[in-house]
Amino acid sequence: VRPADQTGNRIAMGQVALYGDNNRISVKVIYVTGESAGTSSLTVKDKISGIGVTKTVTVTNIPEGTYFIKNEYNGKVMDIEGPSTLDDASIQVWSFTTSANQKKWIVSLNSNGWYQIKSVYSGKYVGVEGNANSSNARIKQYSNGNQPGTMWRFHLDSSGGYLLIPKCAENTGLVLSIPFSSTSNGEDLRLLSADSTHSEQRWVCSAILDGVPTSLSSNSSHTCIPCAITNVAGYWSSHGYSGFSCSTPSSQEATAINVQLAMSNNGTTNGHTQNNNIPTGYASITYSSNGIRYDFLSNIYWRDREGFKWNDLVNEINSGHPLMLGFASGSPYGVGHMTACAGYEIRNDKLYVYISDAWSHDIYAIQEFRIDTYSDFICKVRVIEAHVA
């Protein structure tokens, strides 16, 4: 998508273009590429009739979704005091953990072009106390998400990250900030004057799944592909499918060894190193219970063959499905490498992924996603159920 004047300016990666047609066309364009937000002329044509309609679309910065909202200064995330489900509870920052719902926020775009930030934990909205437009105004949570203080704009700052500007103070230069350059847990958020030198005013949105294992380390008994298969299976083993029996480090170790053996013994040379042999690995992880057989269905997508996009990865994570993500030579790893993707982040107008990486285990690693170069492979995975006769 490019602006109508064709000057070469591009719309920022990760932004969302929305428009509606009262007659018959409604389009949501996701993940266009470029540098700055604004408007663009978009033409949509019916494949059969060839009849088209041209609309001017409004482009905003953050795709709708459920996020951790992380501060660039201290790496802490937006949280609720307590945590409380009551109105007027303070919004603060706290150390990041993937399992706490009070740290997760549903970011949705209103028809008026402003965002609401709603707590997964309390169902309430981040807002400015009293809809104030003065410095040091406190940030709290409220049931009413349709007041000026609970509507926000994500503005991509020239220094990187996003400034969060409330509608009640949109022309004042005030933005959401951590006061006093604090690095402490429990610091209440406030409105302060924007200053490009202050990273405590810049925020990034991260969508991260909890529970993708990270303890496996690649070795000759289970290289990176069997490890990634096992890490995805391990997530499902702790999310309702315990019969897969790979929720602990020791059981993951045993599963990864069996996966490598299955991939190597199916007649494919070095089968455990071949992406196209991944379904064989998943087929070795199965169980039956109460007349139902549980298996994994894995579908592989090469960038240059099936043409997967960033949006495919986002949709998987937003649906609660970890996936396998491959890195080609030329990536930071230097050679081809397979990982289990547990999340994503939009930061500094770039796309990043959180991965369970058998070459850098114990925590989620973060790598830039580059569809134009080394991000060349994904594998979507589902649990399927079948009645056993």
Secondary structure as UniProt FT lines:
FT   TURN            4..5
FT   TURN            13..14
FT   STRAND          15..20
FT   STRAND          26..32
FT   STRAND          39..45
FT   TURN            47..49
FT   STRAND          52..60
FT   STRAND          65..71
FT   TURN            72..74
FT   STRAND          77..80
FT   TURN            82..83
FT   TURN            87..88
FT   STRAND          90..94
FT   TURN            98..99
FT   HELIX           101..103
FT   STRAND          105..109
FT   TURN            111..112
FT   STRAND          115..119
FT   TURN            120..122
FT   STRAND          125..128
FT   HELIX           129..131
FT   TURN            135..136
FT   STRAND          138..142
FT   HELIX           148..150
FT   STRAND          152..156
FT   TURN            158..159
FT   STRAND          162..166
FT   HELIX           167..169
FT   TURN            170..173
FT   STRAND          174..177
FT   HELIX           179..181
FT   TURN            185..186
FT   STRAND          187..188
FT   STRAND          190..193
FT   TURN            196..197
FT   HELIX           199..201
FT   STRAND          203..208
FT   TURN            220..221
FT   HELIX           224..237
FT   TURN            238..240
FT   HELIX           242..244
FT   HELIX           249..264
FT   TURN            269..270
FT   HELIX           271..273
FT   HELIX           275..277
FT   HELIX           278..283
FT   STRAND          287..289
FT   TURN            290..291
FT   STRAND          292..302
FT   TURN            303..306
FT   HELIX           310..318
FT   TURN            319..320
FT   STRAND          323..327
FT   TURN            329..330
FT   TURN            332..333
FT   STRAND          337..347
FT   TURN            348..349
FT   STRAND          350..356
FT   TURN            358..359
FT   STRAND          365..368
FT   TURN            371..374
FT   STRAND          375..387
//
